[in-house]
Amino acid sequence: MDAMRAETRDEESLKRRFWEKLRRVAGKIPFAEDLVAAFYCATDPQTPSRVKLILIGAIAYFIFPTDAIADFLPLVGFADDAAVLAAAITQVASSITEEHRAKARKSLGEVAIDHL
């Protein structure tokens, strides 16, 4: 838990590591749009602090190098990440706006182009 707290203290590092990992795995995870929309919601200045904390916890779990289930395992590697994200989104769904989702779709399109 202390390691996860340390990971989230430096916002720029969190953002950098999020995008680095997303670029590596975007094509392998079916919840990429939800994850990126959650990221945009968590970094939106209009988002309430409680919502930001919940989403940043889920995002930190995604980027944290040690998981309950290792990400490199086929089929099940991201199941725990998806479960954590789904639980977080369930609590704060009304705060994730269509604008966050549109930015997520645009960003994922750019990530896909980067890998061509």
Secondary structure by P-SEA (a helix, b strand, c coil): caaaaaaaccaaaaaaaaaaaaaaccccccaaaaaaaaaaaaacccccaaaaaaaaaaaaaaaccccccccccccccaaaaaaaaaaaaaaccccccaaaaaaaaaaaaaaaaaac
